[in-house]
């Protein structure tokens, strides 16, 4: 008499344990992907807000007169999103030099929840004496002249490269 063939395969408990391990692993992977996506969105928004702040400071620097000492604010659309900015201009201890702080937040965020704050300076007076009086004019190519520009003397204390 031959023995009856034994059933092969996994038991129900083994299958349930394997499914539980797979579910825990997938939950961990999903958590990492979600966290990475949130970080990418945060850094994208922080970059856009920094660019907006830098643009506002550049606009203030490009005006003919110094920006007035006060607070201004406004809204704009940038990169498909609505943004609000608040610019604060203060006088520094140096005459003719103003500090500009620009706080940028998303359009639907409440006041005080800035995504980025950028600081810059604008000035209209010369703060230091020129370092060199060398002429950088070029010579016109004429007969007997190779057309090369003259080499100016280096500023005092600096070697010619």
Order of alpha helices (4+ residues) and beta strands (2+ residues): alpha-beta-beta-beta-beta
